[in-house]
């Protein structure tokens, strides 16, 4: 995720239940679309929900 041009910072909560992403230019839809693709490829059975999506 850090290699995506629009990503300023990314972290995963210790219990691996939340992904925190800060974008450089507010382009969350592009970045999060890539996040969904990445997580679905590398995390067997992982499901992403934007139920707690918030812009700061």
C-alpha positions in Angstrom: 0.0 0.0 0.0 2.8 2.4 0.8 4.0 2.1 -2.8 0.8 3.6 -4.2 1.5 7.2 -5.3 -1.4 8.8 -3.5 -0.8 7.1 -0.1 0.9 9.2 2.5 0.6 6.7 5.4 -0.9 3.3 6.1 -1.1 1.2 9.1 -3.0 -1.9 10.4 -4.4 -2.0 13.9 -2.8 -4.6 16.1 -5.8 -6.9 16.1 -5.8 -6.7 12.2 -9.4 -5.5 12.1 -8.8 -2.0 10.9 -6.7 -0.5 8.1 -5.8 3.2 8.5 -5.0 5.1 5.3 -4.0 8.7 4.8 -3.9 9.9 1.2 -1.9 12.8 -0.1 -4.6 14.4 -2.2 -7.9 13.0 -0.8 -8.3 10.5 -3.5 -9.8 7.8 -1.2 -11.9 6.0 -3.8 -8.9 5.2 -6.0 -6.7 4.2 -3.1 -9.3 2.1 -1.4 -10.2 0.3 -4.6 -6.6 -0.8 -4.8 -6.6 -1.7 -1.1 -9.6 -4.0 -1.7 -7.7 -5.7 -4.6 -4.5 -6.0 -2.6 -6.2 -7.4 0.5 -8.3 -9.9 -1.4 -5.2 -11.3 -3.1 -3.0 -11.6 -0.1 -5.3 -12.2 2.9 -7.2 -15.5 2.5 -10.9 -14.8 3.2 -10.4 -11.2 4.3 -13.4 -9.0 3.9 -13.2 -5.2 3.8 -16.0 -3.0 5.0 -16.2 0.8 4.7 -18.7 0.9 7.6 -16.3 3.0 9.6 -15.0 5.1 6.7 -14.2 8.7 7.8 -12.5 11.7 6.3 -10.5 13.9 8.5 
